[in-house]
């Protein structure tokens, strides 16, 4: 962290993190311009050691890490706590990215089935539709936004970008919600 940043904005960053702790999501919008440059430097540092031709860019890494950071169930202590978590998350994102690429190289992606394909039988079997509906109702009690993502995508046929506009969230959040909801639904049905 640059000295200028640390001395100039540390209190403001900490104040905004406290607002996030208090359940004020609008604080994330004010936080972005204060931390973006430092997060980008951190991302560039991590990506320097990656192989040539790495397809993940610093901007994408920053955006993914920031989305995960503000969704954390963490009680933020201060700016340093935030940046420590950011560094840890960026590392995990890069490791997950690498594992995903390795799995694809070994044919890991060839057997993946979408939720839509898995639930083709729903149109033909009313009991399955009822089970899906009941599972979605349970999911809505636990996580209403994820249930809404499934409803809009599976039943509404909307794209991630369209769902993001409807729910006023980032498309990456929609994708993450979709993946988590799909996994949860598969355990319930």
Secondary structure, DSSP 8 states (H G I E B T S, - for coil): --HHHHHHHHHHHHHHHHHHHTT-THHHHHHHHHHHHHHHHHHHHHHHTS-TT----HHHHHHHHHHHHHH-------HHHHHHHHHHHHHHHHHHHHHHHHHHHTTTTTT---HHHHTGGGGT-HHHHHHHHHHHHHHHHH-HHHHHHHIIIIIT---HHHHHHHHTS-HHHHHHHHHHHHHHHHHH-
